[in-house]
Amino acid sequence: MRLSKQLRDAVQRLVEDTIRQRSASWGLATVTAVNGNGTVDIATPLGPVAAVRRLKSYSAPAVNDVVKVSRNPDGNWIVDGALA
């Protein structure tokens, strides 16, 4: 019976991870670096992400800005803009 519970738990974790990875999402992040090529590095609850493109409307990024970010199912990130 123990193996059955372990298997059930493993399948549950796999399903949760798959759903999380394949769904689009948005959240908040903090800018940790501003790069000269139109990207910023950010710190998210999922960990750091380097070289994230930003929308042109977010024209004056600065370190420590709190920004709204979006992530698509393929794992690509974009910075939508800073919070006021």
Steps between C-alpha positions, in 0.01 A plus 500: 500500500791740565619472141152592383503822705850587377392444143185705551704787653751487212223516241337791684829695503554429130151623411539817708842575348372441147200728547719772653751479214244495219280787615550868432529714806583843626649628823719759663877513489782733601749634247851396601694635200435718197679379188596716203322280247140576603479228761496487877590229750227428753446316826173305510346265757610218265861625506716740301443549126765664281459714188122545498365722223292796603216683329593835344255673733733405788762741372697588813569180693695522824642250744252425782195589288208270577364388164214294361633206300333243279617150411365287218477119501835471321672676790558833325474809720413863427495804727170681450591808705578644840248548777430856605 
